[in-house]
């Protein structure tokens, strides 16, 4: 197992961001990082970028002069841009193209190297603060008020499949597995570091599976499987080969129903479905002939192992479609219960993380 160090994370991030010239380009890098990094890597990156946030701030008279220069400098640039824009509009009127699309002001979103570094530092510190606020000590099997020990590290990544484990060794204790099946956004309704910080990872490995948007796993998981039934078989083989004693499956949005069928196929001890998406889409017709979800569920339940599987269906009360589908599913699934999330829409798990409630809920599910 290789521990990620500050130079590696910093080097990769700096290389990706160095060629960005606009906020949108930097945001795309940040989204990619949020879908890939671990909590430990976020903290390492924030440590690397933190000195940038205070670069050249100064104190006393120096700071005052600096703020004044920045203020009047921005005003001067704004006046200059306004004059250029007015001149361009005057030229366009002379050419009788008034009414068409106005010229795009590319300068409005451009970033110089210093602004880019400050923006990067702000993002990393914001994500680090979110990790500290959202995760609860109880989520990792610790008592409240005690600092979490151990770090979550990536063991391997194959295409859209990633395995994470704690760096703490438990040689005499068999480990359990939590399988997380993501939706179209390629995340469990929140940045991956935030999700991993809420998962009880001290006694569990975490396997995260994803797929291209809107495919809903019909074409499998890149680097892991090629079809939806093959995905279930690959998960079953992975569990058997690694000797996991207990398995829990969690799925969000478009990954919720694949998580349900996967959990029933392997006989998981518990299944969490967050805002399941109606499978009445083109890609699911291969798996659901004529769109009969009830018939497929009945077949999956009959083929499932005999021991009961605890099923929890979470949904945001402000999304009517999610409410209706959750009520439909709970009537078809034995041992299923509903978990309405107040003040939440489709991304129902994220508000729970922001209110420091998600870690305790996940710990209760796997206990």
Secondary structure in CASP SS format (residue, H / E / C, confidence):
PFRMAT SS
TARGET T0000
AUTHOR 0000-0000-0000
METHOD secondary structure of the structure
MODEL  1
X C 1.00
X C 1.00
X C 1.00
X C 1.00
X C 1.00
X H 1.00
X H 1.00
X H 1.00
X H 1.00
X H 1.00
X H 1.00
X H 1.00
X H 1.00
X H 1.00
X H 1.00
X H 1.00
X H 1.00
X H 1.00
X C 1.00
X C 1.00
X C 1.00
X E 1.00
X H 1.00
X H 1.00
X H 1.00
X H 1.00
X H 1.00
X H 1.00
X H 1.00
X H 1.00
X H 1.00
X H 1.00
X H 1.00
X H 1.00
X C 1.00
X C 1.00
X C 1.00
X C 1.00
X H 1.00
X H 1.00
X H 1.00
X H 1.00
X H 1.00
X H 1.00
X H 1.00
X H 1.00
X H 1.00
X H 1.00
X H 1.00
X H 1.00
X H 1.00
X H 1.00
X H 1.00
X C 1.00
X C 1.00
X C 1.00
X C 1.00
X C 1.00
X C 1.00
X H 1.00
X H 1.00
X H 1.00
X H 1.00
X H 1.00
X H 1.00
X H 1.00
X H 1.00
X H 1.00
X H 1.00
X H 1.00
X H 1.00
X H 1.00
X H 1.00
X H 1.00
X H 1.00
X H 1.00
X H 1.00
X H 1.00
X H 1.00
X H 1.00
X H 1.00
X H 1.00
X H 1.00
X H 1.00
X H 1.00
X H 1.00
X H 1.00
X H 1.00
X H 1.00
X H 1.00
X H 1.00
X H 1.00
X H 1.00
X H 1.00
X C 1.00
X C 1.00
X C 1.00
X C 1.00
X C 1.00
X C 1.00
X C 1.00
X C 1.00
X C 1.00
X C 1.00
X C 1.00
X H 1.00
X H 1.00
X H 1.00
X H 1.00
X E 1.00
X C 1.00
X C 1.00
X H 1.00
X H 1.00
X H 1.00
X H 1.00
X H 1.00
X H 1.00
X H 1.00
X H 1.00
X H 1.00
X H 1.00
X H 1.00
X H 1.00
X H 1.00
X H 1.00
X H 1.00
X H 1.00
X H 1.00
X H 1.00
X H 1.00
X H 1.00
X H 1.00
X H 1.00
X C 1.00
X C 1.00
X H 1.00
X H 1.00
X H 1.00
X H 1.00
X C 1.00
X C 1.00
X C 1.00
X C 1.00
X C 1.00
X C 1.00
X C 1.00
X C 1.00
X C 1.00
X C 1.00
X C 1.00
X E 1.00
X E 1.00
X E 1.00
X E 1.00
X E 1.00
X E 1.00
X E 1.00
X C 1.00
X C 1.00
X E 1.00
X E 1.00
X E 1.00
X E 1.00
X E 1.00
X E 1.00
X C 1.00
X C 1.00
X C 1.00
X C 1.00
X C 1.00
X C 1.00
X C 1.00
X C 1.00
X C 1.00
X E 1.00
X E 1.00
X E 1.00
X E 1.00
X E 1.00
X E 1.00
X C 1.00
X C 1.00
X C 1.00
X C 1.00
X C 1.00
X C 1.00
X C 1.00
X C 1.00
X C 1.00
X C 1.00
X H 1.00
X H 1.00
X H 1.00
X H 1.00
X H 1.00
X H 1.00
X H 1.00
X C 1.00
X C 1.00
X C 1.00
X C 1.00
X C 1.00
X E 1.00
X E 1.00
X E 1.00
X E 1.00
X E 1.00
X E 1.00
X C 1.00
X C 1.00
X C 1.00
X C 1.00
X C 1.00
X C 1.00
X C 1.00
X C 1.00
X C 1.00
X C 1.00
X C 1.00
X C 1.00
X C 1.00
X C 1.00
X C 1.00
X C 1.00
X C 1.00
X C 1.00
X H 1.00
X H 1.00
X H 1.00
X H 1.00
X H 1.00
X H 1.00
X H 1.00
X H 1.00
X H 1.00
X H 1.00
X H 1.00
X H 1.00
X H 1.00
X H 1.00
X H 1.00
X C 1.00
X C 1.00
X C 1.00
X C 1.00
X E 1.00
X E 1.00
X E 1.00
X E 1.00
X E 1.00
X E 1.00
X H 1.00
X H 1.00
X H 1.00
X H 1.00
X H 1.00
X H 1.00
X H 1.00
X H 1.00
X H 1.00
X H 1.00
X H 1.00
X H 1.00
X H 1.00
X H 1.00
X C 1.00
X C 1.00
X C 1.00
X E 1.00
X E 1.00
X E 1.00
X E 1.00
X E 1.00
X C 1.00
X C 1.00
X C 1.00
X C 1.00
X C 1.00
X C 1.00
X C 1.00
X H 1.00
X H 1.00
X H 1.00
X H 1.00
X C 1.00
X C 1.00
X C 1.00
X H 1.00
X H 1.00
X H 1.00
X C 1.00
X H 1.00
X H 1.00
X H 1.00
X H 1.00
X H 1.00
X H 1.00
X H 1.00
X H 1.00
X H 1.00
X H 1.00
X H 1.00
X C 1.00
X C 1.00
X C 1.00
X C 1.00
X C 1.00
X C 1.00
X E 1.00
X E 1.00
X E 1.00
X E 1.00
X E 1.00
X E 1.00
X E 1.00
X C 1.00
X C 1.00
X C 1.00
X H 1.00
X H 1.00
X H 1.00
X H 1.00
X H 1.00
X H 1.00
X H 1.00
X H 1.00
X H 1.00
X H 1.00
X H 1.00
X C 1.00
X C 1.00
X C 1.00
X C 1.00
X C 1.00
X E 1.00
X E 1.00
X E 1.00
X E 1.00
X E 1.00
X E 1.00
X C 1.00
X C 1.00
X C 1.00
X C 1.00
X C 1.00
X C 1.00
X H 1.00
X H 1.00
X H 1.00
X H 1.00
X H 1.00
X H 1.00
X H 1.00
X C 1.00
X C 1.00
X C 1.00
X H 1.00
X H 1.00
X H 1.00
X H 1.00
X H 1.00
X H 1.00
X H 1.00
X H 1.00
X H 1.00
X C 1.00
END
